[in-house]
Structures are given as C-alpha cells and as structure tokens.
Amino acid sequence: MARLMKSLQFFLGCLSLVLYIVCAIDSEQIREMCYNQGNKTVRPWKVKNLTGPCVPWENKTCCTKESAADILKFNFDHCGQKMSEKCKSHFLRRSCFESCSPNLGPWVKNIDNLSRKAKFHFLPLCRRECETWWEDCKNELTCAEDWNLDFKWINGTNVCHKRTRCIPFTQVYKDSTYFCEHIYGPFDFLVVNDNDHCMTLFDEMRNNHFEAWFFADQIEASGKRTLYHYPFELTNNRTISSIFEESTQTTTGSPEAKYMILFFFLGGLLGVVVIAAGCFIIVRCKPRIKRSFSRLELFSAIADEEPGESELT
C-alpha cells in the first residue's frame, strides 16, 4: 500500500510538472517574440550596422537590413507634394515599430494577408505620442484613409487611384485619436491616457519592454491569448484599466471556456482516481483472489478424478 501511494504521488508530481511547462511555454510566446517572419515565431536578434530610421532597434530587433530598407520605399509624397521631414519621421518610426519591435506579443492578431501573417491589434498608444504625430502631420495631403488598403500599387509603389483626390489630413480624420487609430486600418492602435499603461513608438528598451511584460502578465492571469480582440465604443477618457475590466468580463468570463476547462480537469482527475482505485483493489484483494483460484483448481482436480474412480469400481 505504501508503495502504491508513492507511485501515485510520483504520477501526480509528473502531471503537475508537465502542466507547468506547457503553461510556461505558452506564456513565453508573447514575450520578446517576432511575428512578422511568415508563419514562424522566432526570438529577436541583433543586427550590426542597421541603417536608416530603424537603428534604435538594432540591438534587439525583429527586422533585417533588407526589411528595414524596404520601409524607405513607401511613397509618402503620393499627392505630388513633398511631405515634411518632421511628419515623415513619425511614419517611419511607426513602420520600424511594427517591423522591428519584439514587444508586440500581447496584441498580435493573425490575419489572412499576402504580405504578413500577423499584425498588432488594440495596442495602447500614449496620447502624447499620438497628439504630437497629429500636430506634425495634420496639414499634409493624402488620397487614402486606410494606408494599408486604399492605395493602388504599381511596381511596388503606392499611388493614388484615378478617381480619388488629395485633401488635407484634417478633412480625412476628425481628430488625433481617429487619425492614430485608423490610418493603418481600424484599431491597430488604441489611444489611451499618458498616466495609464501605454506604448510609445521609440522607447523600446525601457518603457515598451516593461509595458509589454505587464500586459503579458495580465494575459496569463486572464487565461486568454490577447487582451483586446473585439470592437467597442471608444471615448477619450477610456483607460486601459476600464477596458481590461470590460474585456475580461466579456471574454474570459465565457461559461463555455470555463466549462471546458472544468470538464478536462475533472476528467483527468477522475481518470487518476479510477486508476488509483483499481490498483488499490488489486493490491488489497490479491490474497483473496489467489485463495479463490486455489479452491477452483482443487475443485477442478476433484471433478476430474471422480469419473475415473467410478470406472474402476
């Protein structure tokens, strides 16, 4: 019996270790990982002599020299008017942030796109960063609202469609928040207050690194893969705390998910109990089973001998 209990304890310890390793591996997949490498998820690396606007990411990056150089090929002067360097620098930093940052894991969403397999979604952008971007660019011209989808591409260069016209940013985007959240598609960014947890487009090694780890911890605690994956009403005073509370109430609290987890847990526990009970019964009843088999063998032997004795008489 003591040996059986030790075996059961060893089995449960191994099961706990396996579950811990699986959970740890899953949580590590959202910390310092690169998602823009086709279907692969890889660790960030160091690129020596990275040039251009992506230099701040060279010590821990998800981009190569080639992908960083491709960022400069985008036609920011698609309306025939040269974009100011001050405004252009924001767009270049945003492109480098998306391609090179290893801190996007908590907000990555899989997409069915020929150029990429994943993009960030509802990433909290500090309001100060957004408003500076807007102030430096609001007088520029464009012919497209969504810069991911609304351009016509000719030989790898983005140009305006023939039936579109160039108008100032202020006529395309109603304010800074709408601009930051929609210029590259709806809600890749989520503009939040500066005193809340938020990301910037430049401070990778300090602010962004710690913010990404904070949100990764929130995801682990909630049991979900991402924090924000559904559309909702946005207001200027919306904070990450309130959004997270709403998100966890509507997503992590789904009864289906809880019942599935409970079902698998109880099923595994029941299996362990049945195996343990079976082993216990076998050990406890082994002497009785042996005696029963001995009696059966004895009766069989007597039954086999009786016909022979009757024949002799």
C-alpha positions as CSV (number, residue, x, y, z in Angstrom):
1,M,0.0,0.0,0.0
2,A,2.8,2.4,0.9
3,R,4.4,1.6,-2.5
4,L,1.2,2.3,-4.3
5,M,0.8,5.7,-2.6
6,K,4.4,6.7,-3.5
7,S,3.7,5.7,-7.1
8,L,0.5,7.8,-7.1
9,Q,2.4,10.8,-5.7
10,F,5.1,10.5,-8.3
11,F,2.5,10.3,-11.1
12,L,0.7,13.4,-9.8
13,G,4.0,15.3,-9.5
14,C,4.9,14.5,-13.1
15,L,1.5,15.6,-14.3
16,S,1.9,18.9,-12.4
17,L,5.3,19.4,-13.9
18,V,4.0,18.8,-17.5
19,L,1.2,21.3,-17.0
20,Y,3.6,23.9,-15.6
21,I,5.9,23.5,-18.6
22,V,3.1,23.8,-21.1
23,C,1.8,27.0,-19.4
24,A,5.3,28.5,-19.2
25,I,6.0,27.8,-22.9
26,D,2.6,29.3,-23.9
27,S,3.3,32.5,-21.8
28,E,6.8,32.9,-23.2
29,Q,5.3,33.0,-26.7
30,I,4.0,36.5,-26.0
31,R,7.2,37.9,-24.5
32,E,10.0,39.2,-26.8
33,M,8.9,37.3,-29.9
34,C,8.9,38.1,-33.6
35,Y,5.7,37.5,-35.5
36,N,6.5,39.0,-38.9
37,Q,8.5,36.1,-40.2
38,G,5.9,34.4,-42.3
39,N,4.3,31.5,-40.4
40,K,7.2,31.3,-37.9
41,T,7.5,32.8,-34.4
42,V,11.1,33.4,-33.5
43,R,13.2,35.2,-30.9
44,P,14.6,38.7,-31.7
45,W,18.2,39.0,-32.7
46,K,20.9,41.7,-33.1
47,V,21.7,43.3,-36.4
48,K,25.0,45.1,-36.8
49,N,25.2,48.3,-38.8
50,L,21.4,48.6,-39.2
51,T,20.9,51.9,-41.1
52,G,18.0,54.3,-41.5
53,P,15.2,55.1,-39.1
54,C,15.2,51.6,-37.6
55,V,18.7,52.0,-35.9
56,P,17.2,52.3,-32.4
57,W,16.1,48.6,-32.7
58,E,19.4,47.1,-33.8
59,N,20.4,45.5,-30.5
60,K,17.2,43.5,-30.2
61,T,15.2,43.5,-33.4
62,C,12.7,41.5,-35.5
63,C,13.8,43.1,-38.8
64,T,16.7,42.6,-41.1
65,K,18.7,45.1,-43.1
66,E,16.5,44.3,-46.1
67,S,13.2,44.7,-44.4
68,A,14.4,48.0,-42.7
69,A,15.4,49.3,-46.2
70,D,12.0,48.4,-47.6
71,I,10.4,50.8,-45.2
72,L,12.1,53.7,-47.0
73,K,10.4,52.6,-50.3
74,F,7.0,53.7,-49.3
75,N,5.8,56.8,-51.3
76,F,4.9,59.4,-48.7
77,D,4.7,62.0,-51.5
78,H,1.8,60.3,-53.3
79,C,-0.1,63.6,-53.7
80,G,2.8,65.3,-55.5
81,Q,3.6,67.5,-52.5
82,K,6.7,66.6,-50.6
83,M,5.9,65.5,-47.0
84,S,7.7,67.5,-44.3
85,E,10.6,65.6,-42.7
86,K,9.0,66.2,-39.3
87,C,5.8,64.4,-40.3
88,K,7.6,61.7,-42.2
89,S,9.8,60.8,-39.2
90,H,6.6,59.7,-37.3
91,F,5.5,57.4,-40.1
92,L,9.0,55.9,-40.4
93,R,9.1,55.3,-36.7
94,R,5.7,53.7,-36.8
95,S,6.8,51.4,-39.6
96,C,10.0,50.4,-37.8
97,F,8.0,49.8,-34.6
98,E,5.7,47.4,-36.4
99,S,8.5,45.6,-38.3
100,C,11.3,45.6,-35.7
101,S,9.8,45.7,-32.2
102,P,10.0,42.4,-30.2
103,N,7.4,43.8,-27.7
104,L,4.2,43.4,-29.7
105,G,3.3,39.9,-28.5
106,P,0.3,40.8,-26.2
107,W,-1.5,42.5,-29.1
108,V,-0.7,40.3,-32.1
109,K,-3.6,39.1,-34.2
110,N,-3.3,36.5,-37.0
111,I,-4.5,37.8,-40.4
112,D,-5.0,36.4,-43.8
113,N,-2.8,38.7,-45.9
114,L,-0.4,38.1,-48.7
115,S,2.3,40.3,-47.2
116,R,2.0,39.4,-43.5
117,K,0.6,36.7,-41.3
118,A,0.1,38.8,-38.2
119,K,-0.4,42.4,-37.0
120,F,-0.9,44.1,-33.7
121,H,-4.5,45.0,-32.7
122,F,-5.7,47.5,-30.0
123,L,-2.1,48.3,-28.9
124,P,-2.3,51.1,-26.3
125,L,-0.6,54.2,-27.7
126,C,0.2,57.0,-25.3
127,R,-2.0,60.1,-26.1
128,R,1.0,62.4,-26.0
129,E,2.7,60.4,-28.8
130,C,-0.5,60.4,-30.9
131,E,-1.1,64.1,-30.5
132,T,2.5,65.0,-31.4
133,W,2.2,62.8,-34.5
134,W,-1.1,64.5,-35.4
135,E,0.2,68.1,-34.9
136,D,3.2,67.4,-37.1
137,C,1.1,65.9,-39.9
138,K,-2.4,67.3,-39.9
139,N,-1.7,69.8,-42.7
140,E,-0.3,67.2,-45.1
141,L,-2.2,65.8,-48.1
142,T,-3.4,62.3,-48.8
143,C,-5.8,60.5,-51.0
144,A,-6.4,57.4,-48.8
145,E,-7.9,57.0,-45.4
146,D,-6.6,53.4,-44.7
147,W,-3.0,53.3,-45.8
148,N,-2.9,49.6,-45.8
149,L,-5.8,49.0,-48.2
150,D,-6.8,52.2,-50.1
151,F,-3.7,52.7,-52.3
152,K,-3.1,51.4,-55.8
153,W,0.2,49.6,-56.1
154,I,2.2,49.8,-59.3
155,N,5.6,48.0,-59.4
156,G,5.8,48.1,-55.6
157,T,5.0,51.8,-55.3
158,N,1.8,53.1,-53.7
159,V,-0.1,55.7,-55.8
160,C,-3.5,57.3,-55.7
161,H,-6.4,55.8,-57.6
162,K,-7.6,57.9,-60.5
163,R,-10.9,58.8,-59.1
164,T,-9.6,59.9,-55.7
165,R,-8.4,63.4,-54.8
166,C,-5.9,64.7,-52.4
167,I,-7.2,66.6,-49.4
168,P,-5.6,67.6,-46.0
169,F,-5.5,65.2,-43.2
170,T,-7.9,67.3,-41.2
171,Q,-10.6,66.6,-43.8
172,V,-9.9,62.8,-43.7
173,Y,-9.5,62.3,-39.9
174,K,-11.7,64.1,-37.5
175,D,-9.2,64.4,-34.7
176,S,-5.9,63.0,-33.4
177,T,-7.4,59.9,-31.9
178,Y,-9.2,58.9,-35.0
179,F,-6.1,59.5,-37.1
180,C,-3.9,57.3,-35.0
181,E,-6.4,54.5,-34.7
182,H,-7.5,54.4,-38.4
183,I,-4.7,55.5,-40.7
184,Y,-3.3,51.9,-40.9
185,G,-6.6,50.2,-40.5
186,P,-9.2,50.3,-37.7
187,F,-7.8,49.9,-34.2
188,D,-4.3,48.7,-34.7
189,F,-3.6,51.4,-32.1
190,L,-5.8,52.3,-29.1
191,V,-5.1,55.8,-27.8
192,V,-5.1,56.0,-24.0
193,N,-4.2,58.5,-21.4
194,D,-0.5,59.1,-20.6
195,N,-0.8,58.2,-17.0
196,D,-2.0,54.7,-17.9
197,H,-0.1,51.8,-19.2
198,C,0.8,52.6,-22.8
199,M,3.4,52.2,-25.5
200,T,5.5,54.7,-27.5
201,L,6.9,54.4,-31.0
202,F,10.5,54.8,-29.9
203,D,11.4,53.9,-26.3
204,E,11.8,50.2,-26.8
205,M,14.3,49.2,-24.2
206,R,12.7,51.0,-21.3
207,N,9.1,51.9,-21.4
208,N,7.8,49.5,-24.1
209,H,9.7,46.5,-22.7
210,F,8.2,46.8,-19.2
211,E,4.7,47.7,-20.6
212,A,4.7,44.6,-22.8
213,W,5.7,42.4,-19.8
214,F,2.9,44.0,-17.7
215,F,0.3,43.1,-20.3
216,A,1.7,39.6,-20.8
217,D,1.2,39.1,-17.1
218,Q,-2.4,40.3,-17.4
219,I,-3.0,37.9,-20.3
220,E,-1.6,35.0,-18.2
221,A,-3.9,35.9,-15.3
222,S,-6.9,36.2,-17.6
223,G,-6.3,32.9,-19.4
224,K,-6.7,34.5,-22.9
225,R,-4.3,34.8,-25.8
226,T,-4.8,38.5,-26.3
227,L,-6.5,41.3,-24.3
228,Y,-8.4,43.1,-26.9
229,H,-10.0,41.3,-29.8
230,Y,-13.5,42.8,-30.2
231,P,-14.7,46.3,-31.3
232,F,-16.3,48.6,-28.7
233,E,-17.2,52.2,-28.2
234,L,-14.2,54.4,-27.6
235,T,-14.2,57.6,-25.6
236,N,-11.3,60.0,-24.9
237,N,-11.4,59.2,-21.2
238,R,-11.3,55.4,-21.7
239,T,-8.4,53.9,-19.8
240,I,-6.6,50.6,-20.0
241,S,-7.9,49.6,-16.6
242,S,-11.5,50.0,-17.6
243,I,-11.0,48.4,-21.0
244,F,-9.3,45.4,-19.4
245,E,-12.1,45.0,-16.9
246,E,-14.7,45.1,-19.7
247,S,-12.6,42.8,-21.9
248,T,-12.2,40.2,-19.1
249,Q,-15.9,40.3,-18.3
250,T,-16.9,39.7,-21.9
251,T,-14.2,37.3,-23.0
252,T,-12.5,35.5,-20.1
253,G,-15.8,35.0,-18.3
254,S,-17.4,33.0,-21.1
255,P,-19.2,30.0,-19.5
256,E,-18.2,27.8,-22.4
257,A,-14.5,28.3,-21.8
258,K,-14.8,27.7,-18.0
259,Y,-16.9,24.6,-18.5
260,M,-14.4,23.2,-21.0
261,I,-11.5,23.7,-18.6
262,L,-13.5,22.3,-15.7
263,F,-14.5,19.3,-17.9
264,F,-11.0,18.4,-18.8
265,F,-9.7,18.9,-15.2
266,L,-12.4,16.7,-13.7
267,G,-12.0,14.1,-16.5
268,G,-8.2,13.9,-15.7
269,L,-8.9,13.8,-12.0
270,L,-11.5,11.1,-12.4
271,G,-9.0,9.0,-14.5
272,V,-6.4,9.3,-11.8
273,V,-8.9,8.2,-9.2
274,V,-10.1,5.2,-11.2
275,I,-6.5,4.1,-11.8
276,A,-5.6,4.5,-8.2
277,A,-8.8,2.7,-7.0
278,G,-8.1,-0.2,-9.4
279,C,-4.5,-0.5,-8.1
280,F,-5.8,-0.4,-4.5
281,I,-8.4,-3.1,-5.1
282,I,-5.8,-5.3,-6.8
283,V,-3.3,-5.0,-4.0
284,R,-5.9,-5.5,-1.2
285,C,-7.7,-8.4,-2.9
286,K,-4.7,-10.2,-4.3
287,P,-4.6,-12.8,-1.4
288,R,-8.3,-13.5,-1.7
289,I,-8.0,-13.9,-5.4
290,K,-5.2,-16.3,-5.0
291,R,-7.2,-18.4,-2.5
292,S,-10.2,-18.3,-4.8
293,F,-8.1,-19.6,-7.7
294,S,-6.6,-22.3,-5.4
295,R,-10.1,-23.5,-4.4
296,L,-11.2,-23.5,-8.1
297,E,-8.1,-25.6,-9.0
298,L,-8.8,-28.0,-6.2
299,F,-12.5,-28.5,-7.1
300,S,-11.5,-28.9,-10.8
301,A,-9.0,-31.6,-9.8
302,I,-11.6,-33.5,-7.7
303,A,-14.1,-33.2,-10.5
304,D,-11.6,-34.6,-13.0
305,E,-10.7,-37.6,-10.7
306,E,-14.4,-38.7,-9.8
307,P,-15.2,-40.2,-13.3
308,G,-12.0,-42.2,-13.3
309,E,-12.8,-43.7,-9.8
310,S,-16.3,-44.7,-10.9
311,E,-15.0,-46.5,-13.9
312,L,-12.6,-48.6,-11.8
313,T,-15.3,-49.7,-9.4
